[in-house]
Amino acid sequence: MNQNVRIMDYAIRGTISERADEIEKELLKGEKKPFNKIIRVNLGDCHAVGQIPITFLRQLLATCTYTELLKSSSIPSDVKERAKIILQSCTGGSVGSYSTSSGIDVIRQHVAKYIEKRDGHRAYTDNIILCAGVAEGFKTILKLFKAGVDCKNPGVMIPVPQFPLYTATLTEYGISRIPYFLKESNFWSLDMDHLKDQIKIARSYCFPRAIVVINPGNPTGQLLTRENIEDLIRFAYKERLFIFADELYQDNVYDSKFFSFKKVMIELGEPYNKMECASFMSASKGYTGECGLRGAYIEVFNMDTEVKEIYKKLLNTSLCSPTLGQVAIDAIVNPPQKGEPSYDLFIQEKTKVLGDLKIKAKMVVDAFNSYDGFKCNPLQGALYAFPKITLPPGALKKAEKKKILPDVYYCKKLLEKTGIVTVPGSGFGQEEGTYHFRTTILPPVEVLQEMLKLFQSFHKQFFERYSKYDI
Amino acid sequence: MNQNVRIMDYAIRGTISERADEIEKELLKGEKKPFNKIIRVNLGDCHAVGQIPITFLRQLLATCTYTELLKSSSIPSDVKERAKIILQSCTGGSVGSYSTSSGIDVIRQHVAKYIEKRDGHRAYTDNIILCAGVAEGFKTILKLFKAGVDCKNPGVMIPVPQFPLYTATLTEYGISRIPYFLKESNFWSLDMDHLKDQIKIARSYCFPRAIVVINPGNPTGQLLTRENIEDLIRFAYKERLFIFADELYQDNVYDSKFFSFKKVMIELGEPYNKMECASFMSASKGYTGECGLRGAYIEVFNMDTEVKEIYKKLLNTSLCSPTLGQVAIDAIVNPPQKGEPSYDLFIQEKTKVLGDLKIKAKMVVDAFNSYDGFKCNPLQGALYAFPKITLPPGALKKAEKKKILPDVYYCKKLLEKTGIVTVPGSGFGQEEGTYHFRTTILPPVEVLQEMLKLFQSFHKQFFERYSKYDI
């Protein structure tokens, strides 16, 4: 048994989530609980908690799949035109054929145009790779950094807290993680002095090769300022690091402005505009929330020619990403334009999703900040809140007795008393002695309101009980 | 750079296929060639060469995706009923939500029932994993066998010739391959004495952990007899090998009967019915040919409980396979039944695809066996012919001069003169001093006829030229 596989774990689908599955079954069997349903806010799984699919996207998928719909009057003409263009770019005119391993050509062209429009700088189809989700895409590129003859012990810098799939993949590949902590007291921003210290320490035990940045942050919800991005680029240049820019939540931005790493790299000019970078984006989040379709894209930027060739060879062994996930990406990068029949409904649906998220982002943060012992940074982007909880000493002692981490104990109690499923902060990493949990802001406004009410009363009882606890 | 990645290659999408892409562009630019189109028989990519999608499957996908179709009179009621059942099993009622990492529950139940019906033995939903293609599924299980503390140097037996993704994955994972040759002179059957010799040799340099069997064979097209399967199971038991049964082409069987490894294991009784096995099946081949959707399933059988737990943890890090690929699997394992509105068209379409393949299987083999220097075993299953060619000495000398393998030289010449894209036998492995190539039998009958005519005249000229060649 491969040890790297054995020790790997993925907190988001860990014990709390498994216990929630059991409870759901117990409820179905009629067992008495202090609640009558499970509220899942552990996964960024938009449709699972009621987000409505974008009609235009679903019509495009259905038409590409069942081409009789090209003749149907119920499908708008702009959808049909797009479907025809995509099908022409599929070998044999069918989404049932393999695409090239980088993806359907015309969709990659649309992605390049979309990025050009976003950044105001050229993007090249040859640099676009369609993939089955960001995790999948990250894994394929990371493989290039695994230990080899020319580097016995590679390391990759990752933020703490961070999306646990990054840690899991590094563990699986036997690559050293070099943690850098986001500064909670300054809105989860980057502290460059700390990064410099961390890489210095790391050089004593490994060879740093790359850095992962998540912007907007998951689970932390911050948006990096342009200045922060510039600092990080300069740092990566000096330390010769490949930049993995997880920009998955670029459409989930509230009040602030998103800058892509590539845009900033280009605008910093020489030598930074020659640096290597990979940027990730997906159909799973944003306003579409199509997690199940497994559609994502990567833009690789300035990748070394020889490495790129090997990268493409590696992609070939996975044949291709699911074509319908690719079509979902097309819907995002080539949306209805003003004057087209799908435009009004599309804008209405998109605005509704993003507008609601903005309301919910504020609602959740405000609520949490009103609880004793809670401190939650404002949510500038992404779909999660990650509040800090100061746990009463009694709770710490109880957790120790039960031999589980205090944040896990808190989240377990929360689940058993209210049915709310969260992820303990230890799953993402947190500074020692601090405790957090992650919740999504995805459920509909009224469900979220109900959840916050349950949460508040649980928290009050928990605090009362464990403040009194005999310590 | 990871060396295992650097040396990995995937012949099917290798240099010949890349040259075909270039030629296609040259043709578009108006360059003169001895042919006016490329005929791709290198990839088992059914729809790419004109196979028509199964209407029932596409309607089911479209309805699950665009649920307004549940109200449409153009979708048959049995499709709608199935779509509703699937959607009920999706969290939030949407294919846009993540499924569990093993797949949508109701589809896994349908798979188990389907296997029960096929084999006449119990199958359990808990043992079914839906995955994004067989290669993907194989990789995840193989990870469990990577070098670890308890086994420094694992090895896996693989057939030669074999589907090159197996070799590529072993290389990538740094697992030793233990080749066993299929006996071409006896219809590519298994020679058990040879397998015993090979594992004996292998034990001097690695620790054999598993064996891969491809049945029906790719690229070789044989179907293992029940006796052959029994022998292999006994051998695997004695040598304590996990069996990977690639049974992807179980629906593509001509004249003979397919037996699953699991069925034979159970019917052999103790101790064989306790052996560990994983069987793979997919929506990409069979009569559906939906390669682009990335839908497949695995049945794991008797997997060690502790290992299974780690396996499921590993699956969690990939979130889930594409839900629409999962729906394609449902269409296969839960097809229209007699009396249902979709039944007649479904049977008609399915029969047509499988009937044509049977005709083409014979047509290709007969044609090849009529050429000088060709010897092609009958095609009992799968979608490929893999004839042996005795190349004239002049061709061998020419290839040597060009520093390429003789079979590659032959396939390159074939491409440049006729536009036919095949895969050289060296990509799959072949006994030293023998030369082969693989062609699919997928193009429509009339295209295949045209191809065989072109092939014959090329082969005649090639033989005449290189028999005369000054050696």
Interface residues (C-beta under 8 A of the other chain):
Chain A: M1 N2 Q3 N4 V5 R6 M8 D9 Y10 R13 L43 D45 C46 H47 A48 V49 G50 Q51 P53 R58 Q59 L61 A62 T63 T65 Y66 T67 E68 L69 S72 S74 C90 T91 G92 S94 V95 G96 S97 Y98 S99 S101 A132 G133 A135 E136 K143 L144 F145 K146 A147 G148 V149 D150 C151 L165 A168 T169 E172 T288 G289 E290 C291 G292 L293 R294 V307 I310 K313 L314 N316 T317 S318 L319 C320 S321 P322 T323 L324 G325
Chain B: M1 N2 Q3 N4 V5 R6 M8 D9 Y10 R13 L43 D45 C46 H47 A48 V49 G50 Q51 P53 R58 Q59 L61 A62 T63 T65 Y66 T67 E68 L69 S72 S74 C90 T91 G92 S94 V95 G96 S97 Y98 S99 S101 A132 G133 A135 E136 K143 L144 F145 K146 A147 G148 V149 D150 C151 L165 A168 T169 E172 T288 G289 E290 C291 G292 L293 R294 V307 I310 K313 L314 N316 T317 S318 L319 C320 S321 P322 T323 L324 G325
